[in-house]
Amino acid sequence: MIVHASRRVGKYEIVSKLGRGGMADVYLAHDTVLGFTLALKLIEHSEDADTVASISAERRGAVLQAHLAAIDPRVAKVYDCSDIDTYFCVAMEYIDGQDLAALMRHGPLEPEFAVDVAIAVAKTLENAHSLQVPIEGKEIHGVVHGDIKPKNIRIDARGEVRVLDFGIAKALSLSRRLTRNEFGSVPYASPERLDLGEVNFGSDLWSLAVMLYEMVTGMQPYQAENTERLERMIRSRIAPPPAPDPCPDVLRRILIKAMSPHPEVRYQTAREFAADLEAFRSGASVVAVKEDLDATRRTIRPRDDEANDETRRTTRPGVAADETRPSRPVPPAPMTFGKTKRRVSVYGRVMRTAGLLALAGFLYGAWVMTSDYLLYQHGQQLSREIEAEQLTDLDQIWARWTELSKGNSSSLLLHGPRKVVKQKFVAAADHVIDSYRNNESQLIYEKDWERARTMAAHALSVDPDDTVRGKLRIAEGHLARINGTSHRSAQELNGAVEKFNEAQQLLPKSPDPELGLARVYLYGLKDIDKGYEALQQAQHRGYPLGNREKSMLADGYRDRADRRWWDSRNVRGLPPEKDQIQMAADDYKRAEELYQGISPWGKALLNMARVRVSLESVNFRLHEIDSQQQPQ
């Protein structure tokens, strides 16, 4: 369905298309009667069964959203829901701002900001999950969003969090056939949802946890080459890797709890989730941390005095411990004084306790040895499969390592496999970085840098060190550079500079950070002097400048010359004009020399022709100025 701009649907005048979700298109529209701008969702009527079911669900969803918006300011208001011309229409509040998906193109968000966003979303989910409203004669108890993801969370112009597209929720209410994968996105779907199509309060909380993980780390917890493999990974019930640094440890534990493979371990309500996040923000006690400590304490054997205390606590007051045991024939007690008899009785109890503790210690030691042996054996098996290239798929290697190292990531028994696994991930990241450095004719795309970032992050999680961290920063820097250049965002570009500068500190002998910096300065920030300096530093680190780098410098000089030549028009006829044009001429000449030196590589011939045309115009104007300044 396509509705062209300037077309009217009833009283609504279409301005532009905002996007598409499910079977609906959403437009920016103007209410010609009330005189304000709004978001207009349209579904074209059809007798197709899916369309009929979708419209019915959207109609119920609009009513639910209207009720929810009345109690929660983060939900978009619904102004109208009706059939107009050949469309089913929902007119909603238009929320100007930027969604989280766009914000995260800059890289990970600050943990504090990410947590604040998650708290706001959790409170909206709490309101939705507890909403009670009659719809079509049925009492609805709770509304599930069903599609929590960065694209549906917007930060409005005032900096407030807004939750979009509660229309998805209607599928759960009365139309069960639409609750599997027609709505929702696989990366944010819980294992139970992918297995059984269950869309419930728990699936909303899982989606929120995945989104929080992505906000804090800049990547999704599960990584795969295609949707089918991603779905298999999530359904495998293998816990995702703990969020890497710089995620705070307390927040990491919250995420581990929220994305546990076992639903009963996760937060059971949005209120519980929000409470732990608020406790983290305020520095108070966090349930997820307390549960970890309690679990640790339960695995530690009590000391001897604690065991004796326990024995004493289970003995009835006034009755000796021996009297609590079943009676059995005993030899007559020797005639002795009372003090000696008590000493013998105490000695017997001590010996029996010591024997039991010794047996318990032996069994515990045997269990530990067996567990350690199995861990070692499984680790060696993983190493052999990787080294023999029986296991080459990096996603499978990550899944195997995650399962193997759960709770044992730093164990000395896994030293060998840890080294092998880390090498595989580092090699995958190096392949992209080395290709950019050594093959000037090969294009490295955004998806390549995303893969390098994922592999470096995996390697850092397996065994942290500054070299791997530096490689991660290089990949992050190139992604920020690409996004910043395409969106003309100074913030993203400066973020790229920060990433590359950090990589410089971590990799002091590598030219790779300097090559990234040069590209940011020359094509993003348009600073030829800093770009030239970065390339000089790359040379000092052993990198010989090739055709690509000379072409970049030539482009930088040509770009600055164009700006100077254009700006000289603002001072035409004034004394500064000649100096400005002369500087433009000097830059054009530098660019011409560089293009000539690498011709016919790339677009050197075409760019050289452009420079010569501009240089002729500049020289002509300089001649005019000189003629005007000569005495008549």
VENURFEN-V222762 format. One record per backbone hydrogen bond with DSSP energy under -1.0 kcal/mol. NH is the residue of the N-H (numbers start at 1). CO is the residue of the C=O. Records with the same first field share a line. If there is no record, write none. Layout:
NH = CO, CO
This chain:
6 = 14
7 = 4
9 = 12
12 = 9
13 = 30
14 = 7
15 = 28
16 = 28
18 = 26
19 = 26
21 = 24
24 = 21
25 = 42
26 = 19
27 = 40
28 = 16
29 = 38
30 = 13
31 = 36
32 = 11
35 = 31
38 = 29
39 = 92
40 = 27
41 = 90
42 = 25
43 = 88
45 = 86
52 = 48
53 = 49
54 = 50
55 = 51
56 = 52
57 = 53
58 = 54
59 = 55
60 = 56
61 = 57
62 = 58
63 = 59
64 = 60
65 = 61
66 = 62
67 = 63
68 = 64
69 = 65
70 = 66
71 = 68
72 = 68
75 = 72
79 = 91
80 = 91
82 = 89
84 = 87
87 = 84
88 = 43
89 = 82
90 = 41
91 = 80
92 = 39
93 = 77
98 = 155
100 = 150, 153
103 = 99
104 = 100
105 = 102
106 = 103
107 = 104
109 = 215
114 = 110
115 = 111
116 = 112
117 = 113
118 = 114
119 = 115
120 = 116
121 = 117
122 = 118
123 = 119
124 = 120
125 = 121
126 = 122
127 = 123
128 = 124
129 = 125
130 = 126
131 = 128
133 = 140
135 = 138
138 = 135
140 = 133
142 = 131
143 = 128
152 = 149
153 = 150
154 = 162
155 = 98
156 = 160
159 = 156
162 = 154
163 = 74
164 = 152
168 = 165
169 = 166
171 = 168
172 = 169
174 = 170
178 = 175
179 = 176
188 = 185
189 = 186
194 = 190
195 = 191
196 = 192
197 = 193
204 = 200
205 = 201
206 = 202
207 = 203
208 = 204
209 = 205
210 = 206
211 = 207
212 = 208
213 = 209
214 = 210
215 = 211
216 = 212
217 = 213
218 = 214
230 = 226
231 = 227
232 = 228
233 = 229
234 = 230
235 = 231
236 = 232
237 = 234
247 = 244
252 = 248
253 = 249
254 = 250
255 = 251
256 = 252
257 = 253
258 = 254
259 = 255
260 = 257
265 = 262
273 = 269
274 = 270
275 = 271
276 = 272
277 = 273
278 = 274
279 = 275
280 = 276
281 = 277
282 = 278
283 = 279
284 = 279
290 = 286
291 = 287
292 = 288
293 = 289
294 = 290
295 = 291
296 = 292
297 = 293
298 = 294
300 = 297
307 = 303
308 = 304
309 = 305
310 = 306
311 = 307
312 = 308
313 = 309
314 = 310
319 = 316
324 = 321
325 = 322
341 = 337
342 = 338
343 = 339
344 = 340
345 = 341
346 = 342
347 = 343
348 = 344
349 = 345
350 = 346
351 = 347
352 = 348
353 = 349
354 = 350
355 = 351
356 = 352
357 = 353
358 = 354
359 = 355
360 = 356
361 = 357
362 = 358
363 = 359
364 = 360
365 = 361
366 = 362
367 = 363
368 = 364
369 = 365
370 = 366
371 = 367
372 = 368
373 = 369
374 = 370
375 = 371
376 = 372
377 = 373
378 = 374
379 = 375
380 = 376
381 = 377
382 = 378
383 = 379
384 = 380
385 = 381
386 = 382
387 = 383
388 = 384
389 = 386
390 = 385
391 = 385
397 = 393
398 = 394
399 = 395
400 = 396
401 = 397
402 = 398
403 = 399
404 = 400
405 = 401
408 = 405
411 = 408
414 = 411
415 = 412
418 = 414
419 = 415
420 = 416
421 = 417
422 = 418
423 = 419
424 = 420
425 = 421
426 = 422
427 = 423
428 = 424
429 = 425
430 = 426
431 = 427
433 = 429
434 = 430
435 = 431
436 = 432
437 = 433
438 = 434
439 = 435
442 = 439
449 = 445
450 = 446
451 = 447
452 = 448
453 = 449
454 = 450
455 = 451
456 = 452
457 = 453
458 = 454
459 = 455
460 = 456
461 = 457
462 = 458
463 = 459
469 = 465
470 = 466
471 = 467
472 = 468
473 = 469
474 = 470
475 = 471
476 = 472
477 = 473
478 = 474
479 = 475
480 = 476
481 = 477
482 = 478
483 = 479
484 = 480
485 = 481
486 = 482
487 = 483
489 = 484
493 = 489
494 = 490
495 = 491
496 = 492
497 = 493
498 = 494
499 = 495
500 = 496
501 = 497
502 = 498
503 = 499
504 = 500
505 = 501
506 = 502
507 = 503
510 = 507
515 = 511
516 = 512
517 = 513
518 = 514
519 = 515
520 = 516
521 = 517
522 = 518
523 = 519
524 = 520
525 = 520
527 = 521
531 = 527
532 = 528
533 = 529
534 = 530
535 = 531
536 = 532
537 = 533
538 = 534
539 = 535
540 = 536
541 = 537
542 = 539
543 = 538
550 = 546
551 = 547
552 = 548
553 = 549
554 = 550
555 = 551
556 = 552
557 = 553
558 = 554
559 = 555
560 = 556
561 = 557
562 = 558
563 = 559
564 = 560
565 = 561
566 = 562
567 = 563
568 = 564
569 = 566
570 = 567
571 = 568
574 = 571
577 = 574
580 = 576
581 = 577
582 = 578
583 = 579
584 = 580
585 = 581
586 = 582
587 = 583
588 = 584
589 = 585
590 = 586
591 = 587
592 = 588
593 = 589
594 = 590
595 = 591
596 = 592
597 = 593
598 = 594
599 = 595
601 = 598
604 = 601
607 = 603
608 = 604
609 = 605
610 = 606
611 = 607
612 = 608
613 = 609
614 = 610
615 = 611
616 = 612
617 = 613
618 = 614
619 = 615
620 = 616
621 = 617
622 = 618
623 = 619
624 = 620
625 = 621
626 = 622
627 = 623
628 = 624
629 = 625
